[in-house]
Amino acid sequence: MIGIIAAMEEEMIILKEAFENPIETNLLGISFYEGKIGKHDIVLCRSGVGKVNASMATACLIHAFECSLIINTGIAGGITGVEPEDIVLVGSLCYADVNVCSFGYAFGQIPGMPNIYYPNMNLLIQVKQILKKLGYPYKEGRVYTSDSFISDINQIERVDRTLLCVAEMEGAAIAQVCTKAMTDFIVLRYVSDIVGHPSQIDDYQQFESQMARRSSKICLEIIRNLE
């Protein structure tokens, strides 16, 4: 079973429409839709925005639906190395708002967990091959997750700006739950705006729905081509 998490309705609508007669289940205030896409059994949900919502949805998908792979699709704000409308295949994920450094932990590290989360390399390679096969140019980079919409780079401490990276509000939380539950995950992001750019809010409002639907469409095509 593959679980798909989108934070917003616009990020899941095309995926939901691909189901024939989905079975709906409500757990902890989240609606889950079971169906089939190609040869794969799928459970789709809209988690809501933010780390807690994303964590709840991930835990439900793994525990209640026994998903062995979680795919998270959605939009993000660019920090370095990206432009609006870029596809970012996420190779690593960190928290941008966790600081327990006083006790010897790395910035962004939850005690007892790694400070950087990585998807399964074989899955990452497979998704790269699918994107190339489908003719979608993409960039590989890092997600920085926090419970804030980042409109000023000074809101994010210690971001490694030597890396291609984006800011958003769910990815690292999903990666943490999956890592703890020993479940594979893949995160895809579609750049809607650039952090700190004078037109950032206007760009976000202009591209939000467009990029969200695009993310849903490309995620659908990836699933159809997964082995």
N, CA, C and O of each residue as an XYZ file, in Angstrom:
908
protein
N       0.843     -1.192      0.000
C       0.000      0.000      0.000
C       0.882      1.247      0.000
O       1.858      1.325      0.747
N       0.535      2.220     -0.841
C       1.256      3.490     -0.899
C       0.368      4.571     -0.290
O      -0.796      4.706     -0.665
N       0.915      5.338      0.646
C       0.204      6.467      1.219
C       0.676      7.760      0.597
O       1.876      7.972      0.424
N      -0.261      8.624      0.259
C       0.069      9.927     -0.324
C      -0.471     11.013      0.580
O      -1.643     10.996      0.956
N       0.388     11.963      0.928
C       0.002     13.074      1.786
C       0.150     14.376      1.010
O       1.205     14.664      0.444
N      -0.928     15.159      0.996
C      -0.895     16.530      0.513
C      -1.406     17.414      1.641
O      -2.310     17.024      2.379
N      -0.835     18.592      1.773
C      -1.265     19.473      2.860
C      -2.578     20.169      2.532
O      -3.389     20.435      3.419
N      -2.783     20.465      1.232
C      -3.935     21.264      0.823
C      -4.762     20.518     -0.220
O      -4.260     19.628     -0.907
N      -6.026     20.891     -0.328
C      -6.940     20.250     -1.268
C      -6.434     20.349     -2.703
O      -6.526     19.387     -3.465
N      -5.895     21.521     -3.073
C      -5.420     21.720     -4.445
C      -4.297     20.757     -4.804
O      -4.097     20.437     -5.976
N      -3.555     20.289     -3.782
C      -2.418     19.401     -4.028
C      -2.833     17.945     -4.211
O      -2.004     17.107     -4.566
N      -4.111     17.635     -3.972
C      -4.537     16.239     -4.062
C      -5.705     16.005     -5.015
O      -6.068     14.856     -5.265
N      -6.306     17.081     -5.558
C      -7.560     16.923     -6.282
C      -7.428     16.039     -7.518
O      -8.314     15.228     -7.787
N      -6.338     16.180     -8.276
C      -6.157     15.369     -9.485
C      -5.937     13.910     -9.101
O      -6.425     13.008     -9.781
N      -5.209     13.677     -8.020
C      -5.007     12.306     -7.542
C      -6.328     11.686     -7.115
O      -6.612     10.530     -7.428
N      -7.127     12.456     -6.406
C      -8.418     11.950     -5.941
C      -9.322     11.612     -7.116
O     -10.037     10.610     -7.081
N      -9.297     12.441     -8.156
C     -10.124     12.206     -9.341
C      -9.693     10.962    -10.114
O     -10.468     10.424    -10.905
N      -8.443     10.495     -9.887
C      -7.949      9.306    -10.595
C      -8.521      8.020    -10.022
O      -8.456      6.971    -10.663
N      -9.083      8.093     -8.819
C      -9.685      6.912     -8.199
C     -11.058      6.632     -8.802
O     -11.794      7.545     -9.177
N     -11.373      5.365     -8.883
C     -12.737      4.966     -9.210
C     -13.412      4.488     -7.923
O     -12.965      3.529     -7.293
N     -14.478      5.162     -7.550
C     -15.249      4.800     -6.357
C     -14.352      4.616     -5.124
O     -14.300      3.525     -4.558
N     -13.650      5.672     -4.706
C     -12.779      5.543     -3.532
C     -13.567      5.248     -2.264
O     -14.714      5.669     -2.111
N     -12.928      4.518     -1.360
C     -13.506      4.242     -0.044
C     -12.978      5.300      0.918
O     -11.766      5.467      1.060
N     -13.882      6.011      1.573
C     -13.481      7.083      2.490
C     -13.549      6.615      3.940
O     -14.528      6.005      4.368
N     -12.493      6.912      4.680
C     -12.430      6.617      6.115
C     -11.967      7.870      6.838
O     -11.070      8.566      6.361
N     -12.572      8.167      7.990
C     -12.146      9.327      8.773
C     -11.474      8.858     10.061
O     -12.057      8.120     10.855
N     -10.230      9.306     10.246
C      -9.491      8.996     11.478
C      -8.902     10.283     12.026
O      -8.247     11.030     11.299
N      -9.130     10.540     13.287
C      -8.551     11.700     13.969
C      -8.815     13.007     13.217
O      -7.981     13.912     13.205
N      -9.978     13.084     12.598
C     -10.359     14.298     11.884
C      -9.779     14.433     10.495
O      -9.925     15.478      9.862
N      -9.119     13.385     10.006
C      -8.528     13.393      8.661
C      -9.284     12.405      7.785
O      -9.531     11.272      8.196
N      -9.654     12.827      6.581
C     -10.322     11.932      5.628
C      -9.280     11.225      4.776
O      -8.401     11.860      4.194
N      -9.389      9.900      4.710
C      -8.486      9.072      3.908
C      -9.302      8.421      2.798
O     -10.421      7.960      3.023
N      -8.732      8.390      1.607
C      -9.422      7.843      0.438
C      -8.611      6.677     -0.109
O      -7.472      6.854     -0.539
N      -9.196      5.489     -0.091
C      -8.538      4.293     -0.614
C      -9.020      4.015     -2.033
O     -10.214      4.085     -2.326
N      -8.074      3.700     -2.901
C      -8.401      3.369     -4.283
C      -7.213      2.737     -4.963
O      -6.276      2.278     -4.311
N      -7.261      2.717     -6.269
C      -6.189      2.090     -7.044
C      -5.752      3.048     -8.137
O      -6.586      3.652     -8.811
N      -4.453      3.186     -8.311
C      -3.886      3.941     -9.427
C      -2.918      3.012    -10.135
O      -1.905      2.603     -9.567
N      -3.234      2.680    -11.378
C      -2.434      1.678    -12.083
C      -2.509      0.365    -11.334
O      -3.597     -0.127    -11.036
N      -1.353     -0.202    -11.028
C      -1.306     -1.484    -10.330
C      -1.172     -1.317     -8.818
O      -1.071     -2.304     -8.090
N      -1.171     -0.068     -8.345
C      -0.879      0.183     -6.939
C      -2.134      0.485     -6.129
O      -3.010      1.229     -6.570
N      -2.207     -0.102     -4.938
C      -3.230      0.268     -3.964
C      -2.762      1.535     -3.253
O      -1.637      1.609     -2.759
N      -3.645      2.525     -3.213
C      -3.283      3.851     -2.733
C      -4.214      4.290     -1.612
O      -5.410      3.999     -1.638
N      -3.657      4.994     -0.625
C      -4.457      5.731      0.353
C      -4.010      7.186      0.287
O      -2.834      7.495      0.480
N      -4.955      8.068      0.016
C      -4.674      9.487     -0.183
C      -5.308     10.295      0.936
O      -6.423      9.998      1.366
N      -4.597     11.322      1.411
C      -5.203     12.183      2.420
C      -4.689     13.611      2.298
O      -3.591     13.865      1.804
N      -5.525     14.530      2.766
C      -5.116     15.922      2.938
C      -4.856     16.110      4.419
O      -5.782     16.079      5.230
N      -3.606     16.304      4.767
C      -3.227     16.355      6.184
C      -3.624     17.657      6.845
O      -3.915     17.686      8.040
N      -3.640     18.739      6.075
C      -3.661     20.070      6.652
C      -2.234     20.579      6.760
O      -1.279     19.809      6.657
N      -2.099     21.879      6.968
C      -0.785     22.528      6.954
C      -0.093     22.371      8.314
O      -0.739     22.425      9.360
N       1.222     22.179      8.280
C       2.020     22.186      9.500
C       2.495     20.817      9.948
O       2.009     19.785      9.487
N       3.460     20.836     10.862
C       4.161     19.621     11.262
C       3.277     18.637     12.017
O       3.350     17.433     11.775
N       2.442     19.133     12.928
C       1.603     18.226     13.712
C       0.584     17.538     12.813
O       0.396     16.325     12.902
N      -0.068     18.298     11.954
C      -1.031     17.701     11.024
C      -0.368     16.644     10.149
O      -0.908     15.555      9.951
N       0.817     16.982      9.626
C       1.527     16.045      8.753
C       1.931     14.784      9.514
O       1.844     13.681      8.975
N       2.370     14.939     10.759
C       2.776     13.788     11.567
C       1.593     12.872     11.860
O       1.716     11.650     11.779
N       0.448     13.460     12.200
C      -0.748     12.666     12.466
C      -1.139     11.851     11.242
O      -1.421     10.657     11.347
N      -1.154     12.496     10.082
C      -1.541     11.802      8.853
C      -0.578     10.668      8.535
O      -1.001      9.581      8.141
N       0.711     10.917      8.706
C       1.721      9.896      8.424
C       1.560      8.691      9.341
O       1.602      7.547      8.887
N       1.375      8.951     10.631
C       1.210      7.861     11.594
C      -0.024      7.023     11.262
O       0.015      5.796     11.353
N      -1.120      7.682     10.877
C      -2.335      6.941     10.503
C      -2.094      6.072      9.272
O      -2.511      4.914      9.239
N      -1.432      6.616      8.274
C      -1.174      5.852      7.049
C      -0.335      4.609      7.340
O      -0.584      3.541      6.782
N       0.648      4.753      8.205
C       1.533      3.629      8.514
C       0.844      2.614      9.424
O       0.926      1.409      9.187
N       0.168      3.098     10.457
C      -0.395      2.193     11.460
C      -1.747      1.611     11.027
O      -1.950      0.398     11.081
N      -2.660      2.475     10.600
C      -4.022      2.011     10.299
C      -4.132      1.372      8.921
O      -4.901      0.430      8.730
N      -3.360      1.884      7.954
C      -3.482      1.396      6.576
C      -2.290      0.543      6.143
O      -2.265      0.023      5.028
N      -1.308      0.401      7.024
C      -0.137     -0.445      6.787
C       0.596     -0.072      5.492
O       1.003     -0.942      4.723
N       0.755      1.223      5.270
C       1.478      1.683      4.080
C       2.973      1.411      4.246
O       3.545      1.644      5.311
N       3.589      0.920      3.187
C       5.025      0.644      3.202
C       5.832      1.749      2.515
O       7.062      1.743      2.555
N       5.132      2.693      1.886
C       5.767      3.838      1.236
C       4.859      5.041      1.408
O       3.654      4.963      1.168
N       5.452      6.163      1.827
C       4.728      7.428      1.944
C       5.296      8.397      0.910
O       6.507      8.608      0.838
N       4.411      8.976      0.117
C       4.801     10.015     -0.840
C       4.159     11.322     -0.393
O       2.947     11.393     -0.191
N       4.977     12.346     -0.242
C       4.478     13.666      0.138
C       4.681     14.618     -1.029
O       5.802     14.810     -1.500
N       3.594     15.208     -1.488
C       3.649     16.116     -2.623
C       3.118     17.477     -2.214
O       2.197     17.563     -1.402
N       3.686     18.546     -2.767
C       3.210     19.874     -2.405
C       4.130     20.973     -2.902
O       5.028     20.735     -3.710
N       3.894     22.181     -2.404
C       4.635     23.347     -2.857
C       5.575     23.841     -1.770
O       5.453     23.466     -0.604
N       6.529     24.701     -2.177
C       7.530     25.213     -1.237
C       8.031     26.562     -1.717
O       7.869     26.922     -2.883
N       8.642     27.302     -0.804
C       9.307     28.548     -1.154
C      10.788     28.312     -1.381
O      11.441     27.628     -0.592
N      11.315     28.870     -2.449
C      12.719     28.683     -2.766
C      13.628     29.510     -1.874
O      13.333     30.665     -1.569
N      14.741     28.908     -1.458
C      15.759     29.642     -0.693
C      16.967     29.910     -1.583
O      17.322     31.065     -1.816
N      17.602     28.846     -2.082
C      18.740     29.014     -2.986
C      18.647     28.002     -4.127
O      18.183     26.878     -3.935
N      19.091     28.409     -5.307
C      19.262     27.491     -6.434
C      18.010     27.137     -7.195
O      18.048     26.249     -8.047
N      16.890     27.802     -6.920
C      15.635     27.454     -7.591
C      14.910     28.707     -8.056
O      15.191     29.822     -7.616
N      13.965     28.481     -8.965
C      13.082     29.535     -9.465
C      11.645     29.058     -9.340
O      11.405     27.855     -9.236
N      10.667     29.992     -9.348
C       9.272     29.558     -9.348
C       8.996     28.585    -10.491
O       9.494     28.764    -11.602
N       8.204     27.564    -10.210
C       7.790     26.507    -11.133
C       8.795     25.365    -11.249
O       8.553     24.411    -11.989
N       9.931     25.444    -10.524
C      10.881     24.324    -10.528
C      10.299     23.128     -9.782
O       9.565     23.279     -8.805
N      10.642     21.936    -10.266
C      10.364     20.692     -9.552
C      11.593     20.367     -8.710
O      12.713     20.351     -9.220
N      11.383     20.108     -7.423
C      12.485     19.731     -6.538
C      12.227     18.327     -5.997
O      11.249     18.085     -5.289
N      13.123     17.415     -6.347
C      13.122     16.079     -5.758
C      13.986     16.162     -4.502
O      15.170     16.491     -4.574
N      13.393     15.867     -3.365
C      14.049     16.148     -2.091
C      14.995     15.014     -1.705
O      14.586     13.864     -1.547
N      16.275     15.372     -1.558
C      17.289     14.388     -1.190
C      17.628     14.387      0.281
O      18.243     13.438      0.769
N      17.237     15.442      1.014
C      17.472     15.502      2.455
C      16.506     16.500      3.069
O      16.038     17.425      2.404
N      16.214     16.297      4.353
C      15.236     17.136      5.045
C      15.734     17.474      6.444
O      16.303     16.627      7.133
N      15.513     18.735      6.861
C      15.922     19.199      8.180
C      14.818     20.083      8.754
O      14.003     20.645      8.021
N      14.812     20.192     10.085
C      13.975     21.200     10.732
C      14.704     22.537     10.750
O      15.916     22.596     10.957
N      13.953     23.600     10.532
C      14.530     24.941     10.580
C      14.170     25.664     11.869
O      14.588     26.804     12.069
N      13.398     25.021     12.754
C      12.927     25.706     13.960
C      13.098     24.855     15.218
O      12.361     25.028     16.189
N      14.065     23.940     15.204
C      14.345     23.101     16.376
C      15.744     23.438     16.885
O      16.715     23.379     16.132
N      15.842     23.788     18.156
C      17.138     24.159     18.716
C      17.268     23.592     20.135
O      16.727     24.139     21.095
N      18.004     22.477     20.236
C      18.339     21.895     21.532
C      19.867     21.848     21.646
O      20.433     20.957     22.279
N      20.519     22.839     21.013
C      21.983     22.858     20.951
C      22.627     22.979     22.335
O      23.763     22.545     22.522
N      21.928     23.555     23.294
C      22.474     23.714     24.655
C      22.829     22.375     25.287
O      23.646     22.316     26.206
N      22.210     21.287     24.790
C      22.445     19.956     25.351
C      23.285     19.081     24.421
O      23.300     17.857     24.551
N      23.979     19.721     23.486
C      24.918     19.000     22.645
C      24.355     18.443     21.354
O      25.047     17.724     20.634
N      23.111     18.764     21.053
C      22.515     18.289     19.799
C      22.817     19.263     18.669
O      23.036     20.452     18.904
N      22.828     18.753     17.445
C      23.006     19.611     16.281
C      21.776     20.484     16.099
O      20.674     20.105     16.496
N      21.964     21.657     15.498
C      20.809     22.506     15.221
C      19.825     21.747     14.324
O      20.224     21.140     13.330
N      18.554     21.785     14.677
C      17.522     21.085     13.914
C      17.266     19.668     14.385
O      16.349     19.011     13.892
N      18.063     19.181     15.337
C      17.954     17.777     15.755
C      17.009     17.605     16.935
O      17.180     18.234     17.979
N      16.005     16.742     16.755
C      15.154     16.299     17.854
C      15.938     15.257     18.657
O      16.479     14.325     18.060
N      16.020     15.377     19.976
C      16.752     14.366     20.759
C      16.282     12.950     20.431
O      15.088     12.655     20.403
N      17.264     12.093     20.185
C      16.964     10.703     19.855
C      16.724     10.442     18.386
O      16.525      9.296     17.984
N      16.739     11.508     17.565
C      16.522     11.377     16.125
C      17.694     11.998     15.368
O      18.436     12.802     15.932
N      17.869     11.634     14.098
C      18.939     12.270     13.312
C      18.634     13.740     13.072
O      17.477     14.154     13.146
N      19.658     14.529     12.787
C      19.414     15.939     12.476
C      19.096     16.151     11.010
O      18.561     17.195     10.638
N      19.419     15.168     10.162
C      19.082     15.217      8.735
C      18.406     13.899      8.373
O      18.874     12.831      8.766
N      17.321     13.972      7.635
C      16.587     12.780      7.201
C      16.813     12.569      5.707
O      16.829     13.518      4.923
N      16.986     11.305      5.335
C      17.253     10.959      3.935
C      16.256      9.909      3.456
O      15.981      8.948      4.175
N      15.709     10.079      2.250
C      14.862      9.024      1.688
C      15.701      7.835      1.244
O      16.922      7.931      1.118
N      15.029      6.713      1.009
C      15.695      5.519      0.500
C      16.347      5.832     -0.846
O      15.690      6.322     -1.764
N      17.645      5.545     -0.952
C      18.392      5.923     -2.150
C      17.874      5.208     -3.392
O      17.813      5.806     -4.466
N      17.502      3.948     -3.263
C      16.994      3.217     -4.429
C      15.688      3.822     -4.937
O      15.469      3.916     -6.145
N      14.823      4.233     -4.008
C      13.583      4.898     -4.408
C      13.867      6.231     -5.075
O      13.245      6.582     -6.077
N      14.812      6.970     -4.510
C      15.179      8.264     -5.075
C      15.666      8.101     -6.509
O      15.279      8.865     -7.394
N      16.512      7.109     -6.734
C      17.019      6.847     -8.084
C      15.876      6.471     -9.022
O      15.837      6.920    -10.168
N      14.942      5.643     -8.534
C      13.810      5.235     -9.372
C      12.954      6.441     -9.769
O      12.524      6.541    -10.919
N      12.705      7.349     -8.834
C      11.905      8.536     -9.151
C      12.659      9.443    -10.124
O      12.047     10.030    -11.016
N      13.968      9.564     -9.964
C      14.762     10.337    -10.925
C      14.598      9.767    -12.330
O      14.404     10.512    -13.290
N      14.676      8.446    -12.446
C      14.539      7.804    -13.754
C      13.153      8.032    -14.346
O      13.016      8.232    -15.553
N      12.125      8.002    -13.495
C      10.757      8.240    -13.963
C      10.603      9.681    -14.459
O      10.023      9.913    -15.519
N      11.119     10.641    -13.698
C      11.017     12.040    -14.105
C      11.731     12.278    -15.436
O      11.232     13.004    -16.295
N      12.894     11.665    -15.595
C      13.619     11.796    -16.864
C      12.846     11.150    -18.001
O      12.757     11.712    -19.093
N      12.288      9.975    -17.751
C      11.504      9.261    -18.762
C      10.290     10.083    -19.197
O       9.936     10.105    -20.376
N       9.659     10.754    -18.240
C       8.466     11.556    -18.533
C       8.811     12.927    -19.105
O       7.924     13.666    -19.534
N      10.085     13.262    -19.112
C      10.514     14.535    -19.687
C      10.349     15.729    -18.766
O      10.239     16.861    -19.236
N      10.330     15.494    -17.450
C      10.202     16.589    -16.495
C      11.576     16.972    -15.961
O      12.193     16.179    -15.251
N      12.075     18.170    -16.282
C      13.326     18.612    -15.662
C      13.114     18.824    -14.171
O      12.062     19.311    -13.757
N      14.091     18.467    -13.372
C      13.960     18.598    -11.925
C      15.305     18.984    -11.328
O      16.348     18.876    -11.973
N      15.255     19.431    -10.094
C      16.460     19.709     -9.328
C      16.379     18.906     -8.033
O      15.293     18.683     -7.498
N      17.528     18.479     -7.539
C      17.565     17.748     -6.277
C      18.071     18.680     -5.186
O      19.050     19.398     -5.386
N      17.413     18.674     -4.041
C      17.838     19.588     -2.991
C      17.319     19.210     -1.622
O      16.819     18.107     -1.403
N      17.451     20.153     -0.708
C      17.097     19.943      0.697
C      15.850     20.744      1.056
O      15.651     21.860      0.577
N      15.020     20.156      1.902
C      13.862     20.829      2.484
C      14.209     21.279      3.898
O      14.778     20.521      4.682
N      13.857     22.524      4.211
C      13.887     23.013      5.581
C      12.447     23.225      6.037
O      11.705     24.010      5.446
N      12.065     22.520      7.087
C      10.680     22.517      7.562
C      10.545     23.312      8.851
O      11.348     23.162      9.772
N       9.519     24.163      8.909
C       9.195     24.878     10.144
C       7.697     25.128     10.174
O       7.004     24.907      9.181
N       7.202     25.584     11.305
C       5.783     25.895     11.429
C       5.499     27.364     11.127
O       4.618     27.972     11.734
N       6.249     27.924     10.190
C       6.043     29.310      9.772
C       6.118     29.405      8.254
O       6.880     28.682      7.613
N       5.323     30.300      7.690
C       5.528     30.668      6.284
C       6.725     31.607      6.258
O       6.694     32.670      6.878
N       7.770     31.224      5.552
C       9.019     31.978      5.579
C       8.988     33.059      4.498
O       8.988     32.761      3.304
N       8.962     34.325      4.940
C       8.969     35.451      4.006
C      10.240     36.293      4.126
O      10.443     37.247      3.375
N      11.091     35.921      5.088
C      12.350     36.630      5.325
C      13.384     35.573      5.693
O      13.164     34.786      6.613
N      14.495     35.549      4.993
C      15.503     34.524      5.231
C      16.016     34.574      6.671
O      16.517     33.574      7.185
N      15.893     35.740      7.326
C      16.336     35.857      8.717
C      15.441     35.090      9.684
O      15.793     34.911     10.850
N      14.271     34.633      9.197
C      13.419     33.790     10.031
C      14.016     32.397     10.233
O      13.654     31.691     11.174
N      14.921     32.011      9.353
C      15.486     30.654      9.391
C      16.938     30.737      9.837
O      17.772     31.301      9.129
N      17.243     30.190     10.987
C      18.613     30.182     11.479
C      19.414     29.045     10.833
O      18.897     27.948     10.624
N      20.664     29.323     10.527
C      21.657     28.308     10.162
C      21.261     27.456      8.955
O      21.599     26.274      8.895
N      20.562     28.036      8.015
C      20.286     27.328      6.760
C      21.573     27.252      5.958
O      22.290     28.244      5.827
N      21.862     26.079      5.424
C      23.062     25.894      4.604
C      22.762     26.374      3.188
O      22.241     25.624      2.362
N      23.097     27.629      2.921
C      22.759     28.223      1.634
C      23.749     27.852      0.534
O      23.639     28.336     -0.592
N      24.720     26.991      0.860
C      25.567     26.437     -0.207
C      24.824     25.328     -0.949
O      25.241     24.910     -2.029
N      23.725     24.854     -0.366
C      22.921     23.789     -0.978
C      21.710     24.375     -1.684
O      21.219     25.441     -1.310
N      21.233     23.677     -2.703
C      19.930     24.003     -3.263
C      18.895     23.632     -2.201
O      18.851     22.486     -1.754
N      18.067     24.589     -1.799
C      17.128     24.281     -0.727
C      15.860     25.110     -0.808
O      15.823     26.181     -1.413
N      14.818     24.576     -0.175
C      13.508     25.215     -0.152
C      12.949     25.167      1.266
O      13.405     24.383      2.099
N      11.953     26.017      1.529
C      11.314     26.074      2.836
C       9.848     25.685      2.716
O       9.160     26.082      1.775
N       9.380     24.901      3.684
C       7.972     24.503      3.709
C       7.604     24.077      5.123
O       8.359     24.345      6.058
N       6.436     23.405      5.306
C       5.906     23.240      6.651
C       5.542     21.803      7.042
O       4.920     21.599      8.085
N       5.915     20.800      6.228
C       5.526     19.424      6.543
C       6.619     18.371      6.378
O       6.649     17.402      7.137
N       7.504     18.533      5.419
C       8.362     17.447      4.953
C       9.181     16.740      6.017
O       9.157     15.511      6.094
N       9.912     17.495      6.845
C      10.781     16.849      7.838
C       9.971     16.096      8.888
O      10.428     15.080      9.413
N       8.773     16.587      9.197
C       7.918     15.885     10.160
C       7.486     14.529      9.608
O       7.473     13.531     10.329
N       7.135     14.502      8.330
C       6.783     13.232      7.680
C       7.991     12.309      7.664
O       7.873     11.116      7.943
N       9.156     12.865      7.334
C      10.382     12.061      7.306
C      10.721     11.506      8.689
O      11.183     10.371      8.803
N      10.494     12.303      9.744
C      10.783     11.826     11.097
C       9.904     10.643     11.471
O      10.398      9.642     11.991
N       8.603     10.749     11.211
C       7.697      9.648     11.537
C       8.073      8.400     10.737
O       8.121      7.297     11.282
N       8.337      8.582      9.448
C       8.706      7.434      8.610
C      10.005      6.795      9.075
O      10.121      5.570      9.101
N      10.981      7.615      9.443
C      12.270      7.090      9.910
C      12.080      6.288     11.192
O      12.636      5.200     11.339
N      11.294      6.829     12.119
C      11.068      6.134     13.385
C      10.303      4.833     13.166
O      10.533      3.846     13.865
N       9.383      4.834     12.181
C       8.570      3.649     11.901
C       9.216      2.729     10.866
O       8.628      1.721     10.475
N      10.431      3.077     10.421
C      11.170      2.281      9.428
C      10.320      2.078      8.163
O      10.165      0.961      7.669
N       9.782      3.182      7.664
C       8.938      3.190      6.469
C       9.568      4.093      5.419
O      10.026      5.191      5.737
N       9.595      3.644      4.179
C      10.176      4.437      3.102
C       9.323      5.667      2.806
O       8.107      5.659      3.002
N       9.981      6.725      2.332
C       9.261      7.939      1.963
C       9.959      8.638      0.803
O      11.162      8.490      0.589
N       9.168      9.398      0.068
C       9.659     10.260     -1.004
C       8.936     11.596     -0.864
O       7.726     11.632     -0.636
N       9.683     12.696     -1.001
C       9.096     14.026     -0.913
C       9.389     14.787     -2.202
O      10.531     14.851     -2.656
N       8.344     15.358     -2.778
C       8.455     16.176     -3.986
C       7.929     17.565     -3.680
O       6.894     17.710     -3.030
N       8.637     18.590     -4.146
C       8.181     19.956     -3.935
C       8.207     20.732     -5.263
O       9.032     20.483     -6.142
N       7.274     21.674     -5.367
C       7.126     22.501     -6.562
C       7.187     23.938     -6.090
O       6.389     24.360     -5.254
N       8.143     24.694     -6.631
C       8.462     26.016     -6.099
C       7.405     27.024     -6.539
O       7.188     27.239     -7.731
N       6.753     27.637     -5.552
C       5.699     28.614     -5.832
C       6.181     30.050     -5.674
O       5.575     30.966     -6.229
N       7.266     30.262     -4.921
C       7.732     31.613     -4.613
C       9.174     31.533     -4.133
O       9.682     30.452     -3.836
N       9.828     32.691     -4.059
C      11.214     32.759     -3.597
C      11.260     33.562     -2.305
O      10.802     34.704     -2.264
N      11.809     32.973     -1.257
C      11.855     33.604      0.060
C      12.574     34.945     -0.006
O      13.701     35.033     -0.493
N      11.912     35.987      0.489
C      12.514     37.312      0.573
C      12.434     38.147     -0.682
O      12.804     39.321     -0.664
N      11.953     37.565     -1.789
C      11.833     38.334     -3.029
C      10.737     39.379     -2.852
O       9.728     39.109     -2.201
N      10.923     40.584     -3.430
C       9.903     41.632     -3.260
C       8.493     41.213     -3.694
O       7.500     41.701     -3.155
N       8.417     40.311     -4.665
C       7.103     39.877     -5.154
C       6.686     38.519     -4.588
O       5.813     37.855     -5.146
N       7.316     38.100     -3.469
C       7.078     36.737     -2.966
C       5.605     36.449     -2.699
O       5.093     35.423     -3.146
N       4.922     37.317     -1.989
C       3.529     37.053     -1.630
C       2.652     37.049     -2.875
O       1.771     36.201     -3.014
N       2.891     37.990     -3.774
C       2.134     38.009     -5.030
C       2.398     36.743     -5.837
O       1.473     36.157     -6.400
N       3.675     36.318     -5.893
C       4.025     35.092     -6.628
C       3.338     33.885     -6.003
O       2.807     33.026     -6.707
N       3.353     33.830     -4.666
C       2.714     32.699     -3.990
C       1.231     32.648     -4.333
O       0.700     31.589     -4.669
N       0.581     33.771     -4.247
C      -0.852     33.809     -4.531
C      -1.144     33.470     -5.994
O      -2.166     32.860     -6.307
N      -0.232     33.872     -6.887
C      -0.415     33.591     -8.308
C      -0.170     32.119     -8.635
O      -0.915     31.507     -9.401
N       0.897     31.557     -8.037
C       1.333     30.225     -8.432
C       0.819     29.110     -7.525
O       0.932     27.937     -7.879
N       0.253     29.451     -6.359
C      -0.133     28.423     -5.385
C      -1.010     27.342     -6.013
O      -0.665     26.160     -5.979
N      -2.132     27.743     -6.581
C      -3.071     26.764     -7.128
C      -2.472     26.047     -8.336
O      -2.618     24.833     -8.479
N      -1.797     26.803     -9.202
C      -1.190     26.219    -10.400
C      -0.144     25.175    -10.035
O      -0.142     24.072    -10.581
N       0.757     25.532     -9.095
C       1.813     24.598     -8.711
C       1.253     23.415     -7.922
O       1.748     22.294     -8.035
N       0.218     23.676     -7.124
C      -0.386     22.588     -6.362
C      -0.993     21.549     -7.295
O      -0.824     20.347     -7.090
N      -1.697     22.014     -8.317
C      -2.293     21.077     -9.273
C      -1.215     20.371    -10.088
O      -1.333     19.187    -10.405
N      -0.172     21.110    -10.419
C       0.931     20.490    -11.164
C       1.578     19.395    -10.322
O       1.908     18.325    -10.833
N       1.759     19.666     -9.025
C       2.359     18.669     -8.144
C       1.507     17.404     -8.120
O       2.036     16.292     -8.141
N       0.191     17.577     -8.076
C      -0.729     16.443     -8.062
C      -0.621     15.641     -9.360
O      -0.604     14.411     -9.334
N      -0.550     16.339    -10.484
C      -0.475     15.674    -11.795
C       0.821     14.872    -11.938
O       0.802     13.729    -12.395
N       1.937     15.474    -11.547
C       3.218     14.782    -11.699
C       3.318     13.620    -10.722
O       3.855     12.568    -11.068
N       2.807     13.795     -9.507
C       2.787     12.697     -8.542
C       1.988     11.522     -9.097
O       2.391     10.368     -8.950
N       0.866     11.814     -9.730
C       0.040     10.769    -10.345
C       0.832      9.999    -11.401
O       0.775      8.770    -11.451
N       1.558     10.711    -12.229
C       2.336     10.056    -13.280
C       3.485      9.227    -12.697
O       3.806      8.159    -13.219
N       4.100      9.713    -11.625
C       5.158      8.941    -10.971
C       4.618      7.631    -10.430
O       5.235      6.581    -10.606
N       3.459      7.689     -9.769
C       2.867      6.475     -9.209
C       2.567      5.454    -10.300
O       2.813      4.261    -10.121
N       2.042      5.913    -11.420
C       1.723      5.013    -12.517
C       2.965      4.313    -13.084
O       2.870      3.250    -13.696
N       4.134      4.937    -12.866
C       5.378      4.372    -13.398
C       6.260      3.707    -12.345
O       7.322      3.180    -12.678
N       5.839      3.723    -11.086
C       6.630      3.060    -10.045
C       6.612      1.550    -10.242
O       5.597      0.973    -10.632
N       7.748      0.921     -9.968
C       7.811     -0.546    -10.044
C       7.066     -1.144     -8.858
O       6.995     -2.366     -8.726
